[in-house]
Amino acid sequence: MSLEYSINDHCIVVTAYGVTPIEEVVQTFESIVVDAAFQPPANILFDARHTEYGPSTEEIEAVVRSLGKLDAFKSSRWATVANPNTLVFGVARMFCCLAESEGFCIEPFSDYEAACAWLREPESEVS
């Protein structure tokens, strides 16, 4: 499996490894929704530092549409983290822009600790 997730203290960390088919991304988030440990709203950190896969725009749009149908995540804050100056970081930024159009509060980061710090900020301080 190229995706793993963990749930701790209202924070979900999803880590991608290698090539991750869009169907697996959607299945993973569908699994999270029914996980007994999941309590919305939750902060979600999508860690793409361990992949070099750059899905097409159509694939990204399909993932965003699928995630947009999962109402349990609409009130969650999302952060994506990818290595800077890579195709994956560009994909993460595109994913964030498209997800915002679906009503998600989401930001791209190139630094893992900065993403975690942003997710820990009180909601009123998030810009």
Secondary structure, 3 states (H helix, E strand, C coil): CCEEEEEECCEEEEEEECCCCHHHHHHHHHHHHHCCCCCCCCEEEEEEEECCCCCCHHHHHHHHHHHHCCHHHCCCEEEEECCCCCHHHHHHHHHHHHHHHCCCEEEEECCHHHHHHHHHCCHHHCC
